[in-house]
Amino acid sequence: MSRLQTPIRRNDTVIVTTGKDSGKRGRVLKVIPVKNRLIVEGINIIKRHTRPNPQRNIKGGIVEREGALHASNVQIVCSECGKMTRVGHRIQGDRKVRICRKCEGVIDK
């Protein structure tokens, strides 16, 4: 399976555009490029029934954690203008940076 390119990276702030959590903001915790999915903090909370494992110090019961979202269901939030936007690219100095399509501000820190 090939790796898909997504303009969203870890620690970016995103807004969910569709689904049960639409309109919510969160920080990207993990990017799974092979499946084109993201795990966003506080979004798509699922319940897992876990078995206790004393060796790993895991208690059993129902655990709530974040599930994966498809990358097409979220949009990145510009750090300068605060709006959800599409991502463009520009060469700045000697490196390629991501820019906001609305305010032309740099998204990368």
C-alpha positions in Angstrom: 0.0 0.0 0.0 1.4 3.4 -0.9 1.8 6.3 1.5 -0.6 9.2 0.9 0.5 12.8 1.3 -1.7 14.9 3.7 -1.0 18.5 4.4 -1.9 18.0 8.1 0.9 17.2 10.6 1.2 16.3 14.3 0.3 19.2 16.7 -1.7 21.1 14.1 -5.1 22.5 15.2 -8.0 21.2 13.1 -11.8 21.6 12.8 -14.0 18.6 12.1 -16.2 19.3 9.1 -18.5 16.3 9.1 -19.9 13.6 11.4 -21.1 13.6 15.0 -18.3 15.9 16.1 -18.6 18.5 13.3 -17.6 22.0 14.4 -15.3 20.9 17.2 -11.6 21.9 17.3 -8.8 19.7 18.4 -5.0 19.1 18.2 -3.7 16.3 16.0 -2.1 13.6 18.2 -1.1 11.1 15.5 -1.1 10.9 11.7 -1.5 7.5 10.0 -0.5 8.2 6.4 -1.0 4.6 5.2 -4.7 4.8 5.9 -5.0 8.6 5.4 -6.4 9.0 9.0 -5.8 11.2 12.0 -6.3 10.9 15.7 -7.5 14.2 17.1 -7.5 15.1 20.8 -11.0 15.0 22.4 -12.7 14.1 19.1 -14.4 10.8 18.0 -14.4 9.3 21.5 -14.9 5.5 21.5 -15.4 3.0 24.3 -13.0 0.0 24.4 -13.7 -3.0 26.6 -10.2 -3.9 27.9 -9.1 -7.0 29.8 -7.0 -6.5 32.9 -3.2 -7.2 32.5 -1.3 -7.1 35.7 2.1 -7.4 34.0 1.5 -4.1 32.1 -0.3 -2.5 35.0 -3.5 -2.2 33.0 -6.9 -2.2 34.8 -9.8 -3.8 33.1 -13.1 -2.2 32.2 -14.5 0.2 29.7 -11.9 2.8 28.6 -12.7 5.9 26.6 -10.2 7.0 24.0 -9.9 8.9 20.7 -10.7 7.0 17.5 -9.2 7.7 14.1 -10.8 10.2 11.7 -10.4 10.3 7.9 -8.2 13.2 6.8 -10.9 14.5 4.4 -13.3 15.1 7.3 -11.1 17.8 8.9 -9.6 21.1 7.9 -6.6 22.8 9.3 -6.9 26.1 11.3 -4.6 28.9 10.4 -2.6 30.1 13.5 -2.6 33.7 12.3 -6.2 34.4 11.1 -7.9 31.6 13.2 -10.0 30.4 10.3 -10.2 27.0 8.8 -8.4 27.0 5.5 -6.7 25.1 2.7 -2.9 24.7 2.7 -0.5 26.1 0.1 3.2 25.9 -0.1 5.9 28.5 -0.6 9.7 28.5 -0.6 10.9 30.8 2.2 14.6 31.2 2.4 16.0 27.7 2.0 13.0 25.7 3.2 9.5 24.9 2.0 6.7 26.1 4.3 3.0 25.6 4.5 0.9 28.8 4.1 -2.8 29.7 4.7 -4.7 30.2 1.4 -6.9 32.9 3.0 -4.4 35.3 4.7 -1.1 34.0 3.1 0.3 33.6 6.6 2.8 30.8 7.5 1.2 27.8 9.2 4.6 26.2 10.2 6.2 27.4 13.3 
